[in-house]
Amino acid sequence: MTKQSHKQPTIYILSNKKDGVLYTGVTSNILQRASQHKNKIISNFPSKYNCTNLVYYETYDDMENAIAREKQIKAGSRKKKIELIEKSNPDWRDLYDQIIQ
């Protein structure tokens, strides 16, 4: 996972804690969207369940592929999502600080 540009199609997974509630989303601006979730600016599922930790993300060259990947992840089991997170982020660190640097 590398430093993010401001505008790039990205899928992401948020959580409230290790092995907690998971939320999968897609955006064209991960910096803005992660900040919105962290500050609970958007009233939706992540804010209701306090999913403010960015625990996983993947970037894409185009939104079409990002949306297809988001659908694939959402269709998968919780176990598969956890495996995906733990492959690159075994400690479930909040990656927000990593993307804003």
Secondary structure, DSSP 8 states (H G I E B T S, - for coil): -----SS--EEEEEESSTTS-EEEEEES-HHHHHHHHHTT-S-SHHHHTT--EEEEEEE-SSHHHHHHHHHHHHHS-HHHHHHHHHHH-TT----HHHHH-
